[in-house]
Amino acid sequence: MDPLVQSSQATPRGLHSDRRAEFLLGAVVAGVVGFVLAMIAFVFLEGWPSFAHNGFAWFGSGGSIDRQTEAIFTSANLKQEPIYTFRAWPIIWGTILVTGLAVLLSFLSALFVSVFVVEFAPDWMRRILEPVIRLLASVPSVIMGLLGVLIVVPFIGQHVISDDMRRSVSFIVSLNGYSLLSGVLILTLMVAPLMTAVFVDGLRSVPRGWIEGSLGLGINRWRTFWKIGVRTARPALVAGTVLATARAMGEVIMLAMVCGGVGFSPNPADGLIFFLEPTKPIAAAILQSAEELTSPPMRDTIFAMASVLLFSSLVLSLAGWAAKQPMKRYGVRA
Amino acid sequence: MTATTPPADLTPSHDSPTPLSPPGAPAASAQRRSARDSSASWRLTDRIGLAFAWILGVGFLIVTSAIVLFLMVQGLRYLKLDLLITSPSAGFSESETGGFLDPMIGTVVMVLMAMAIAFPLGLCVGVWLSEYGRPTALARVTESSIEMLAGTPSIVFALFGTLLFQSPALAFFSQSTDGIVYGRSFFAAAAMLSLIALPLIVANVREGLQAIPGHVREASYAVGKTKIATTRRVLLPAARPSVVTGAMLGVGRIIGDTAIIILLLGATLKIVPATDVPLLGTLQGTGSTLTSFVYQNAPTGEANQPEKAYAAAFVLLLMVLLLNVAVDVAVRRGRKMAWGS
């Protein structure tokens, strides 16, 4: 009990209902927490058979993932041992590529855009930019996917990919515009506003006096803002990046629409064609095989994919927390 | 942070945009400012940085306006009144396949149902975290699980939903034949959608409550109100703008989500009731929302009617736009009654 409440002349009935309210609220909270923990546990448990059958080779490469998926799916219908062989490297690599490139691109642009918005933009521009950023951050991913499928993908297919390129890899994979590049571009458009919004909030809360102090020493505006403002706002930069990475990793619909849905791992050794090759990130792979949940071995495999996704998002939020710790002493809260 | 300490960030940050020069002496400061501002005297790297910021800022503005304008133009071109008032149906040509009345109803129903679950829960968790938070261990665990929820991809929720609602114990919430539970219904989708709205609501409720200075609570205790009465009668009304903001943000997420809808709502374009019971049967049945309608009608989907997809996307975008405006209004109202200024 709060000392203030105890010392006041609360009626027994009042105190009673107060305690009951606290208990009820606590019960609701415990229920929510229990549900979340149960969810995590169940997803991991359901996916376990797939991991158990493959061992660490699950994460390795080998064979065509699309053919493996098919074998796993059909093995449930026959009166035989279910097949579990699964080598997830293509979709893991796809996730890493798409997420990493998009987050890298959007980090750079979000940093400059947020500095611009907070410090250098003329007033009228800032007044337009801020709501526009927020609006873009909340555009549903299916709309971005639609734009991607109807504009970006045909554009890449017709104008970026030349016949020579098509021919050079035609015996491995067909290039038609559904590609890593289109996925990365649109994903950048989706997560950059999110990042920018967090960065802007962080940069805003840099104490004005610090900036003024630096300016008073005769340091120019750019350098001041870069060295004092951005550095002070580092926790916000970390927070924004973690948020955006989580969103990018969990992006399903847009990537399923735009990336081609072929279990192919783009090979950096191919040079620039690498960006034009199709891929399939984990989340999109789950969505595309969601129809196959009826087959028990397939279902275990799908849940195994989901638990990889879940695990990475847990690691991500841990990493963000750890990265923020040393910066906490200086800088702004985020 | 405990409930009674005044929050550290009653910042003056939002209210003064960024005039760099100190107030007063307008002519002199303008002169000084222009001298300092002329980037001609800066080092090359600084000038490049500034140029980069300008280019990216302006580029961002152009790209985003292009996207929004393009969607508006396409949407207005293809949106016809009969699309809004007819149900989707099977057909061979564009004129036979109907409109998207059912998906629109689906979106509204989805928002109402998911918020009916998420809002009270989020309010409870937010209040508990901000005002009670004991035992401390539970508070810690709660914080991290809410953070976990916020970071979890929605496809994982969708998968868990199929697992949960296909279990015989929850057969009531969807269609079942011969003991096999279909597991796809408005109930199932709403329950999982509420999970993606929950963290936003919790965070905003909590933030709003913590922004209220401790002396407000103490004043309420001093006149003999209990803690729960203080929370209900004093703190929550005072924090209403943030509560509203959180709810709106949650609605935005619910409207925009597609993965959960496709996996758990059955993705039948029409609303198909499970039984003949008027309302309950519908909610136990399958349906669609605007997002899944757009997905199905995109070239990668099964229906492939881009024009209808554009029209539906336009309606969806309008909803999001309205929500954004509503959030803006709520935030501005909250700022007007900010404490401690």
Contacts between the chains, C-beta under 8 A, distances in Angstrom:
chain1	res1	chain2	res2	distance
A	2	B	4	8.0
A	2	B	221	7.1
A	2	B	227	6.4
A	4	B	218	6.3
A	4	B	221	4.4
A	4	B	222	7.5
A	5	B	221	5.8
A	5	B	226	6.5
A	5	B	227	5.9
A	8	B	221	6.1
A	8	B	222	7.3
A	8	B	224	5.6
A	9	B	224	6.7
A	10	B	224	6.8
A	10	B	226	6.0
A	14	B	226	4.8
A	14	B	229	7.7
A	15	B	226	6.8
A	17	B	226	7.0
A	17	B	228	6.8
A	18	B	226	4.1
A	18	B	227	5.4
A	18	B	228	5.1
A	18	B	229	7.8
A	21	B	227	7.7
A	21	B	228	3.8
A	22	B	132	5.5
A	22	B	227	7.4
A	22	B	228	7.3
A	25	B	124	5.4
A	25	B	127	6.4
A	25	B	128	4.3
A	25	B	132	6.2
A	26	B	128	6.4
A	26	B	132	6.9
A	26	B	138	7.1
A	28	B	121	6.7
A	28	B	124	4.3
A	28	B	125	7.0
A	28	B	128	7.3
A	29	B	124	6.7
A	29	B	125	5.3
A	29	B	128	4.8
A	29	B	129	7.6
A	29	B	138	6.8
A	29	B	142	5.5
A	30	B	138	6.6
A	32	B	121	6.1
A	32	B	125	5.8
A	32	B	142	7.4
A	32	B	145	7.4
A	32	B	198	7.5
A	33	B	138	7.3
A	33	B	141	5.6
A	33	B	142	5.4
A	33	B	145	5.0
A	36	B	145	4.2
A	36	B	146	8.0
A	36	B	148	6.3
A	36	B	149	6.0
A	37	B	145	6.7
A	39	B	157	7.9
A	39	B	160	5.0
A	40	B	148	7.4
A	42	B	160	6.5
A	42	B	163	6.2
A	43	B	156	6.3
A	43	B	159	6.9
A	43	B	160	6.0
A	43	B	163	7.9
A	46	B	163	6.4
A	109	B	56	5.3
A	109	B	60	7.0
A	112	B	49	8.0
A	112	B	52	5.3
A	112	B	53	4.6
A	112	B	56	4.3
A	112	B	57	7.2
A	113	B	53	7.5
A	113	B	56	5.2
A	113	B	57	5.3
A	113	B	60	5.1
A	115	B	53	5.3
A	116	B	53	4.1
A	116	B	54	6.5
A	116	B	56	6.7
A	116	B	57	3.6
A	117	B	57	6.7
A	118	B	18	6.5
A	119	B	18	6.1
A	120	B	50	6.8
A	120	B	53	5.8
A	120	B	54	7.0
A	120	B	57	7.6
A	121	B	57	6.0
A	123	B	17	7.0
A	125	B	57	7.4
A	125	B	61	7.1
A	126	B	17	7.0
A	128	B	61	6.7
A	129	B	57	6.9
A	129	B	60	7.3
A	129	B	61	5.8
A	131	B	324	7.1
A	131	B	328	7.0
A	132	B	61	6.7
A	132	B	64	4.9
A	132	B	65	6.8
A	132	B	68	7.6
A	133	B	60	7.7
A	133	B	64	7.4
A	134	B	324	6.0
A	134	B	327	8.0
A	135	B	64	7.6
A	135	B	68	7.0
A	135	B	320	7.3
A	135	B	321	6.6
A	135	B	324	5.4
A	136	B	64	4.9
A	136	B	67	7.2
A	136	B	68	7.8
A	138	B	252	5.1
A	138	B	256	7.0
A	138	B	320	5.4
A	138	B	323	7.3
A	138	B	324	6.2
A	139	B	67	7.8
A	139	B	256	7.6
A	139	B	317	6.8
A	139	B	320	6.4
A	140	B	255	6.7
A	140	B	256	3.2
A	140	B	257	7.6
A	140	B	258	7.1
A	140	B	291	5.8
A	140	B	316	6.0
A	140	B	320	6.7
A	141	B	256	6.7
A	141	B	258	6.7
A	142	B	256	7.5
A	142	B	258	4.6
A	142	B	291	4.7
A	142	B	292	8.0
A	142	B	294	4.9
A	142	B	295	5.3
A	142	B	298	7.8
A	142	B	313	7.6
A	142	B	316	7.9
A	143	B	71	7.0
A	143	B	294	6.8
A	143	B	313	4.7
A	143	B	316	6.3
A	143	B	317	6.3
A	145	B	295	7.5
A	145	B	298	6.7
A	145	B	300	8.0
A	146	B	294	5.8
A	146	B	298	5.1
A	146	B	306	7.8
A	146	B	309	5.6
A	146	B	310	7.4
A	146	B	313	5.5
A	147	B	67	6.7
A	147	B	70	7.6
A	147	B	71	7.5
A	149	B	298	5.3
A	149	B	299	5.2
A	149	B	300	5.7
A	150	B	298	7.5
A	150	B	299	6.9
A	150	B	306	5.8
A	189	B	63	7.1
A	189	B	67	7.6
A	192	B	60	7.7
A	193	B	64	7.6
A	196	B	60	7.9
A	204	B	11	7.9
A	204	B	13	4.5
A	204	B	14	6.7
A	205	B	9	6.8
A	205	B	11	5.4
A	205	B	13	4.7
A	208	B	12	7.8
A	208	B	16	7.6
A	211	B	20	7.9
A	212	B	20	7.9
A	212	B	22	7.7
A	215	B	20	6.7
A	215	B	36	7.4
A	220	B	36	6.7
A	220	B	39	7.5
A	220	B	41	7.7
A	220	B	42	5.1
A	220	B	46	6.1
A	221	B	20	7.0
A	221	B	36	6.8
A	221	B	37	6.8
A	222	B	39	7.3
A	222	B	42	6.5
A	222	B	46	4.3
A	222	B	47	7.7
A	222	B	49	5.4
A	222	B	50	4.9
A	223	B	42	7.7
A	223	B	43	7.9
A	223	B	46	5.5
A	226	B	46	7.9
A	226	B	49	6.5
A	242	B	151	7.9
A	246	B	150	7.6
A	246	B	151	4.2
A	246	B	153	7.8
A	249	B	153	6.5
A	250	B	151	7.9
A	250	B	152	7.2
A	250	B	153	2.6
A	250	B	154	6.3
A	250	B	155	6.8
A	250	B	156	7.7
A	251	B	153	7.8
A	252	B	153	7.0
A	252	B	154	6.8
A	252	B	155	4.8
A	252	B	258	7.3
A	252	B	259	4.4
A	253	B	258	4.3
A	253	B	259	6.0
A	253	B	262	7.9
A	253	B	291	7.7
A	253	B	295	6.2
A	256	B	300	7.5
A	257	B	295	7.5
A	257	B	298	6.1
A	257	B	300	4.7
A	283	B	153	5.7
A	283	B	155	5.1
A	283	B	259	7.8
A	286	B	155	5.1
A	286	B	159	6.8
A	287	B	155	6.1
A	287	B	259	6.0
A	287	B	262	6.9
A	287	B	263	7.6
A	290	B	158	7.7
A	290	B	159	7.9
A	290	B	262	7.2
A	290	B	263	5.3
A	293	B	162	6.0
A	302	B	159	6.7
A	303	B	159	6.4
A	303	B	163	7.9
A	306	B	155	6.9
A	306	B	156	4.9
A	306	B	159	5.0
A	309	B	153	5.4
A	309	B	155	7.3
A	309	B	156	6.0
A	310	B	152	6.3
A	310	B	153	7.6
A	310	B	156	5.3
A	313	B	148	7.6
A	313	B	151	4.4
A	313	B	152	5.7
A	313	B	153	6.5
A	314	B	148	6.5
A	314	B	151	7.5
A	316	B	151	6.5
A	317	B	147	5.7
A	317	B	148	6.7
A	317	B	151	4.9
A	333	B	8	7.2
A	333	B	9	6.4
